[in-house]
Amino acid sequence: MPIPTTTRRKVIAKALPVVSPYFAGRKQELELMKSHLVEGTGSGQKVFTITGMGGSGKTQMVSYFLQETNRDRKLFTHVVFVDASSESTLRADLQLWAQSLGPTHEEDDWENALHILASEFTNGSWILVYDNADNPKLKMRKYFPACQNGAIILTSRSRVVGSLQNTSYLELGNLNPKDALAALEKAAHRQIPNPSKEMDDARILMEKLGYLPLALVHAGAYCHQQSSERDDKVYHFTFSRYLDLFDKRREALLRKTDMFTQEDYERGVYATLDLSYEVLQEASKQFLRIISHFHYSDIPLAMFRAAAQVGFEDPEIYLLRPEDKKGLSLLTDLLCTNGEPDEFQLLELIRDLHSFSLVSPSEDSLRMHPLVQAWARDMKSTDTENYEGISTRVVSSCSRDGNLHIYRYLLPHIKGWLAKKEGDDLHINDKVAFGKILDEIGHYALAETLFRKAIA
């Protein structure tokens, strides 16, 4: 028997991550995907998109869908999983898949992969998953097989990718409280008695984490790893202790990356959000840092319009703010053109942040996920901007008679600043302006407190 002169190494294509043991819920989302990708009667190639903020579990959703619908590969004979975070990884993974088909494909490249899907697997029993298609400069349609069969799923932080769908579009949000608790319990390897103080603390923790799957799993896993067993007794690291640690060392906890070997959970919560920040426009980054110092719910757009109308100037000056000149310049650059309010610029900032699920806009307000707010506040930077001071100035400049209709929307934001050292760090101009707003909407005791602090 002749000895082969060369030994060919079998090429193995990238595989879809397995469903995490901590995965919970998403039944409605699964049914939506099944109705369009499995039960849909329309002919032609099906394109389905899943978008959502970092940490919402988009890749896991795809894995869950295929686990539940493609057992023994009866629905999709070929599952092609591609890292679409860059053009180079996308092409490399397509090439790897093509070469994994056997010795006759060892010279294939990414174009061959698309050709094979389009012309050789004409029965349509394939699904192509483009994961993390976040780069807005990457033209994804170029990488769709040119045929009328098969299915494509794209996952992305960018809502712009949603427009590529021709079946349906899934915006993956946070877990509901029941499923969030299930994820937390699975990751913590415990079942929480109900009612109990531990259950009360778990509910507080879930709310602070905004029911975000990645954050819940990281919190539960941390509590599990910090727990111990001695003399056949388990000593749980309680959620109460985690909450205390979260309040004191939030950034350190949310940047931890060493708790998992599973790829989907290897990044910390903050590191996942950093990926979205990197692709934002510079102006959007600045705007995000400013709005993070408002209360995360119901940030009124009318407030920015009213403040821009007066050039963000204090209604009354009791003490000059020469140190805030740079912040004032930043606000006018962001929201004005030639000294006049620019609605288009405001809407463009919101569009950019919304496209990566960093804010949720309605017709008249913005909402931030509490962890997005925390991450933006905790962010390290080399600039010297006082973003909190800039945000308080926006509200102060609204303290004018013509703005009475928006005063009640400013209340949660003012209360948020007063909760920190009872407002002692506020500039005197802000104390008086906030006092006038509070007085007008009937919060007389708070208003009096601020007026007294202003003249102290």
Buried (B, 14 or more C-beta within 10 A) or exposed (E): EEEEEEEEEEBEBBEBBEBBEBBBBBEEBBEBBBEBBBEBEEEEBBBBBBBBBBBBBBBBBBBBBBBBBBEEEEBBEBBBBBBBBBBEBBBBBBBBBBBBBEEEBEEBBBEBBBBBBBEEBEEBBBBBBBBBBBBBEBEBEEBBBEBEBBBBBBBBBBBBBBEBBBBBBBBBBBBBEEBBBBBBBBBBBBEBEEEEEBBBBBBBBBEBBBBBBBBBBBBBBBBBEBBEEEEEEEEBBBBBEBBEBBEEEBBEBBBBBEBBEBEBBEBBBBBBBBBBBEBBEEBBBBBBBBBBBBBBBBBBBBBBBBBBBBBBEBBEEEEEBEEBEEBBEBBBEBBBEEEEBBEEBBEBBBBBBBBBBBBBBEEEBBBBBBBBBBBBBBBEEEEEBBBBBBBBBBBBBBBBEEBEEBBEBBBBBBBBBBEEEEBEEBBBBBBBBBBBBBBBBEBEEBBEBBBEBBEE
